[in-house]
Amino acid sequence: MAGEHRLLLHNAQQLVLICTKGEKYLLQAGMQNLAVLDNASVVIGKDGCVKAVGHADAIRRQFSEASFEKIIDCSGKCILPGLVDAHTHPVWAGDRVHEFAMKLAGASYMDIHQAGGGIHFTVEHTQKASEEELFNTFRHRLLRMLRAGTTLVECKSGYGLNLETELKMLRVIEQARQLLDSNISSTYCGAHSVPKGKNATEATDDIINNHLPKLKELNLNGEIHVNNIDVFCEKGVFDLNCTRRILQAGKEIGLQINFHGDELHPMKSAELGAELGAQAISHLEEISDEGIAAMASAKCAAVLLPTTAYMLRLKQPQARKMLKEGVIVALGSDFNPNAYCYSMPMVMHLACVNMKMSMNEALAAATINAAYALGRSHMHGSIENGKQGDLIIINSSRYVLKLLFKT
């Protein structure tokens, strides 16, 4: 029947599947030996999912050209699964370009934060912005990410800190989820900083008693769909006890735990996340040896953010040690006003140069493992039958030439 399938990507010189056996994630050995086919084709069905993958001749024998709505000749090109960005803060108003000069003069992240800059500067502008303004800038940012190959992106609130603005941000994320082609994992991050006029305990009580019940109500009504809960567990922000209380309360209303930990100071965040069954923890520049072991045992993904360490002149996360110890290593851009990077290829490049990951490890960390960090690796992160057909065609015979050397 004509048009039985939506799309044939035909005769690619290289097809990088990532994995082929339904793996939820890859550890170090698997990351070093990615599944690759030469002279291959992919069939996408009308539901947008992969229906067949194989050598071009075999696909040609199995399917007639008349059965496709569209055929793309990929001769001399490479096909990859869409990239996954496992950590972003893309909904906000205002900018913090002026803070770059402060950083160059030696100011630390917390120096700027305590002087009223950083998160609080963005919160002030985001609280004043209209929902329409926030959506328009967010839409532009998502489209830029999509042009750079990101097809699934984690998107946080967190520049509201009061219930009204946090909900405004989450509605903007929901609107984009419904209207745009990008796949979104939505994260409530109301504990991104302690609001002015409150201490950490008061902010924690407000989140548990007011924010989370409202999120549960809106989720049940289908008005918004929030997937994850995040807390900035940090010295001078939310301590380990407040973090535990918020994450546990979020877990009780069905949210995945996926939070900031051990970034600027060793907080034992990794140990806490492993104990609570966190899906992922981000940053981890100051993780302990015990935290690494706990995350490996708990199968809790480490979302490493080389852009942040680069911008803030922090020591790099211990990617090599984590990989060696059996941690599931993923990557994210940490896109935000302080680390303005749309490009997962650039993140992969920095992971290779600054964190000493191999090219295959970086690609796996930006696909299947990043999808796992969001609880989505059953549908994203590799090119396998039944998974969503979000694919990238690059004008190169091998992925490393285009993604990592021409970023």
N, C-alpha and C positions, 0 to 999 in steps of 0.2 A: 504494500500500500504506500502510495506517495506520501512523503512527509511523516512516516511512522516514527522517525527519530529527529531530534532537533538539529544535531550537529555532528559532523565528522571532522576531527582534526587528523589529517592524513599525512603519513610518510615523514614524520619528524626524524631528523638525524639522531636526536637523543631524547628519550622520554624518561624523566627522573620520577620514578614512582614513590620513592622514599622507603616504603615497606609494602609487603604483599600478603601478609597473613593476618590482617586485622589487628596488628599490634596497637595497644593503647598509647605506647610511648617507646622510645629507644634509649637504652643505656649506652655506655661508652662503646662497647664492642659493636653494637648494632649501628650506631651513628657513624662509625668508621667504614661501614660496608653497606652503603645505601643501594637499594634496588634500582637498576637502570636498564632500560631496553634501547637498543639501536634500531633504526629504521622501523619505527613503531607508529601506531595509530590509536586514537581514543574515540569512542562513541558516547555521545551525551544524549540521553532520552528527553522526551518532552517535559518530564518532571524536573529536569535540571540535574539529574544524577547520572553518574557513570554507569553505562550499560555493558561496555566491553573495552578491554585493553589488550593489546597484543602486537605482534609483528605485522607490518603493513600488509604483507601478502595474505596472511591468515585473515585479517579483518576484511580485506577485499573479497576473499572467497566467501566469507560468512554473510556479508551485507551487500545489497545492490545499491548503486549510487542513487537510484530513484527513491530510496527509502529515507533520504535525508533532506531536511528543509534547507540546510546550508552545508557546504563543504569548504574547508580551508586547507589549502596546500601548505604544509609546514616543511617542505624540502629544505634542507640545510639549516633548519632551526631547531630549537630546544623547547620542550614543554615541561613545565614544573607545576606542582600544586600551588594554589594561591598561598601567599605568605600570611602568617598569623602574627599579629602584634598583641602580645599578652599583657601590656600595661600602658595605658594612656590616660591623660587628663585633658580631653579635647574641647570641653564646654566651658568657656569663660569669656569675660570681656576685659578690655584694657590690655596693656602690655607692660613688660618689665625690662625694656631695653636699657633703661638708665642703670639698672642693677649690675649690668655687665662691667661697667667702669668701676663699680665698687668691688666686684670680684677681682678685677685686674689689679686693684690697689691693695688687695690682700684680705678683704672682708670675707669671713666664712659664711656658710649658709645660715647658721644660727645667729651670727652678728646681724645680718640683714633682717632675719625674721624678728629678732628682738627690737630692732629699730623701727618696726611697723611696716617693713617691706615684705617681700616674699609672698607667702600665701595670703596674709591679711590684706596686702595691697590689691591682689586679684579679687578677694572676697568683696571688698568695698565696691569695686566696679561691677562685679557680677550681680550683686544684690540690686544694684540700680538699673541693670540692663533689662530690656523687655524680652519676653520669650521669643518674639520674632527676631530680634537682633541676635540673640544667642543661637537660634536655629540657623540663621543665614551664615554666620561665621563657622559654626560647626559643620554645616553642609560643605562649605568650601574646603575645610580641613580634611573631611572624610574623602572627598573627591581627589584631593592631592595624594592622600595615602593610597587610594585605589590606583591612581596612575603609577605609583611606585611599586605596585604589585601586592598590596595588602588587601585581602578579601574577607578576612575575619579580624575584628578589632575589639578589644576590651575597652569600654568607655566608662569613666568614673564621673560621679558627681564630686562634691567636696569643696567647691568654692562658694558654698552658701552658708554652711554652718548653722543656719537656722532652718526650721522645718519648711517654711514657705519657699525659700530659695533652693533648698535641696530638691524639693518636689518640682520646682520649675525646671531645674536642670534635668531631672529624670524624665519629665514630660518631653523635653527637647530630644533626649536620647531615644525615647519611645517613638516620637514622630519620625526621626531619621530611620529607625528600624523598620517602620512601616512603608516609608516613601522611597528610600534609596536602595541601591543595589548591594551595598556593603552589608555583610553579616555582622551583627553586634552582640557582644556580651555585656550586659549592663551591670554596673557596680555602684552600690550605695556606699559613699565614702564621707558620710557626715562627720566622722571622727578624724578628719584630715588635719585639724588644728583645734586648739581650745578657743572658743569664741571670746571676744572681748567682753569683760564683765562677768565671766564665769571662771571657776577653776576646773581642773580636769574631772574631779568627782561630780561637780554639778553638771558639767557637760555630758558626762557618762549617764547620769540619772535622766537627763532630758532625752537623750537618744533612746534609752531603754524604755522609758515610760511614755514617750510621745512620738518620736520619729518612727520607731520600728512597728508599733501597732498600726500606725497610719499606712506604712508600706505594706503590711500584711493585708489590710483592708483593700488597698488599691490593686494589689496583685490578685487577690481573690475576685475582685470585680472585673478584672481584665483591663483596667485603665492603663496600667503600666506593667511591664515585665522586668523585674529586677532579678538578676542571677546570683550576684556575689555581694559579700559584705567585706569592707576594708576599714582598717584602722591604721593610723600612723603611730606605731609603737616606738616611741623615741624619748630620750631624756629631755625634760622640759615640755613635753607634749602629753601623750597618754602613756602612763607607766604600765608595767606588766599586769597589775591587778585590774586597772580600768580596761585595758585591752582584752583581757580574759572575759570580763563581764559583758562587753559589747559583742565580741565574737560569739560567745556562747548564746546570747540572746538572739543574734542574727541566725545562728544555726537552728535554733528552736522554731523559727518561722520559715525554715526551708531554704535559707540562703547558703551558698557555698562560701567557705572561708577562704579569702584570697587577700592578703594584707601586706602592708609595708613593715619590714622588720630588720633590725640589726644594721641600719644604714650608717648612722653617724657615730653611734656608741654601741658597744656590746650590751644587749638587753635580754638575752636568752629568748628572743622572739622565736627562733627556729625550734627550740625545745618546746615552747608553748604551742606553736602551730602543729607540731607532730602529735602532741598530746591531745589536741582538740580535733584532730582529723582534718586539718586544713588541706584544701586542694592545692594551694600554692602560696608561697611567700616571695615577695619581691625585695630587691636590693641586696641585702646580705653581705655588704662589704665588711662588716664587723662580726660575722658569724663565728661561733666557737667550734672547736673540733667536735665537742659533744653535740652541738647543733647539727653539724653535717651528718654525723652518724644517725641522729634521731630522724632527720628528714629522709635519709636513704631508707631506713627501716620502715618508715610510715608511707613511703611512696608519695611524698609531698614534693611537688615540683618547685624548683628554685628558678624564679624569673629574674635573670640577670640583666642589668641595664647599663651597658658600657657607655652610653651617652652621658649618664648622670655622673659617673666617676670622672669622665673626661671634662665635663663642664665645671664641676665643683672641685676638681683637682683632688679627688679622693683616691685612696688606694683601690686598685681594681678588685672586683670579686674573685674569689679563689676558684675559678672555673676548673682548672686542671685537677685540683684536689677533690672538688666535688665530683667530677666525672670518675676519677679513680676510686672514690669511696662508694660509688653506686647511686649518686643522686640523679634525679631526672632534671636535666638542665634545659631550660627554655630561655627565650630572649624576648625583650620588649623594647620599645623606643623611649618610654617615659615621656612621650610628647606632652609638653606643658609650657607655660610662659617662660620657664627657667631653662628648659632643654628643648629647643624648638627643632625637632627632627621628625619629619614625615616618613622617612625612608628606612624600611627594614633592610634593604641591601646595605645602606650605610651602617646600620647597627651590626649586621653580620661582618662587615669589613672591620669595624672597631673590635668586635669580639675576637676576630682572628689576630689582629695586630697587637691589641692591648691585653687581651685575656688569654692569648696563646691557644685558642681553639683552632682545630683544623677546619678546612673549608667544608668538608662533609658534616662535621659536628655542628658548625654554625647553621648550615641549611636545615639539618634535622631539628635543631633548637628553635628555628624560626618557622617550622611547619608542624610536624606531628607532636613535638613536645610542647610547643606553645599552645596547640589545640588542646592537649591533655591538661595543661594548666588552667584552661577555661572549662574543662569538663566536656569538650566538644570533639575529642579525637575519634569518636565513632562515626562522625560525618565529615570531618575536615582534617587537613594536614598530610594527606597522601592521595595518590591516584589509584583507587581501588573500586571494584564493582560495588555499587550501592551508595558510595559516598557522593557528596555534593560535587558537581562538576565545575568548581571554581579553579580555573587553570590560567597559567601565564604562558604566553608564547614569546620567547625572546629571540632576537635576531642574531643568534650565535649558535655554533654547532655544539658547544659545551657550556653548561651553566656557569662554570667558574669564570669564564672569560668575560661574560657580560655583567654578572651580578657583583663580583668581588673585585675585578680589576678595572671596571669602567664605571664605577659608582659615581 
